[in-house]
Amino acid sequence: MILKILLEKSEEGGYTVTVPSLHGCISEGDTKEEAIKNIREAIELYLESEEEVSADNPNLEELELAI
């Protein structure tokens, strides 16, 4: 899976990283490398929780849409 991330330098120092396609998925780090490592972990946790929600709700239907 390839996801776009946005890396923004913080005024206080360090970096904030967001994933536009995963609402609310955000992390930070003191360096670019640390921020990217942290967002990778945040993405994994985000996707795991989404899978759990889907598994717990039999009324949800998952589809793929190509645009």
C-alpha positions as CSV (number, residue, x, y, z in Angstrom):
1,M,0.0,0.0,0.0
2,I,1.3,3.4,-0.9
3,L,0.0,6.4,1.1
4,K,0.8,10.1,0.8
5,I,2.0,11.7,4.0
6,L,2.5,15.4,4.7
7,L,5.6,16.3,6.7
8,E,5.5,19.8,8.3
9,K,8.3,21.4,10.3
10,S,6.9,22.5,13.7
11,E,7.6,26.0,15.1
12,E,8.7,24.4,18.4
13,G,11.1,22.1,16.6
14,G,10.6,18.7,15.2
15,Y,8.1,17.6,12.6
16,T,4.4,16.8,12.5
17,V,3.2,14.2,10.0
18,T,-0.4,13.6,8.8
19,V,-1.9,11.1,6.4
20,P,-4.6,12.9,4.3
21,S,-6.4,9.7,3.3
22,L,-6.6,8.4,7.0
23,H,-8.6,11.0,8.8
24,G,-7.1,11.7,12.2
25,C,-3.9,9.7,11.6
26,I,-1.1,12.0,12.9
27,S,2.3,11.7,14.5
28,E,5.4,13.6,15.2
29,G,9.1,13.3,15.7
30,D,12.2,15.3,16.5
31,T,13.8,14.5,13.1
32,K,12.3,13.7,9.7
33,E,13.5,10.1,10.1
34,E,11.9,9.8,13.5
35,A,8.6,11.4,12.3
36,I,8.4,9.0,9.4
37,K,9.1,6.0,11.6
38,N,6.4,7.1,14.0
39,I,3.8,7.7,11.3
40,R,4.5,4.3,9.9
41,E,3.6,2.8,13.3
42,A,0.6,5.1,13.6
43,I,-0.7,3.9,10.2
44,E,-0.3,0.3,11.2
45,L,-2.3,0.9,14.4
46,Y,-4.9,2.9,12.5
47,L,-5.4,0.1,9.9
48,E,-5.5,-2.6,12.6
49,S,-8.3,-0.7,14.5
50,E,-10.2,-0.2,11.2
51,E,-10.0,-4.0,10.6
52,E,-11.3,-4.7,14.1
53,V,-14.3,-2.3,13.6
54,S,-15.1,-4.0,10.3
55,A,-14.9,-7.4,11.8
56,D,-17.2,-6.5,14.7
57,N,-19.9,-5.0,12.5
58,P,-21.7,-7.6,10.3
59,N,-23.7,-4.8,8.6
60,L,-20.6,-3.2,7.1
61,E,-19.7,-4.0,3.5
62,E,-16.2,-3.3,2.2
63,L,-15.8,-2.4,-1.4
64,E,-13.0,-1.1,-3.5
65,L,-13.4,1.8,-5.9
66,A,-11.0,2.7,-8.6
67,I,-11.0,6.3,-9.7
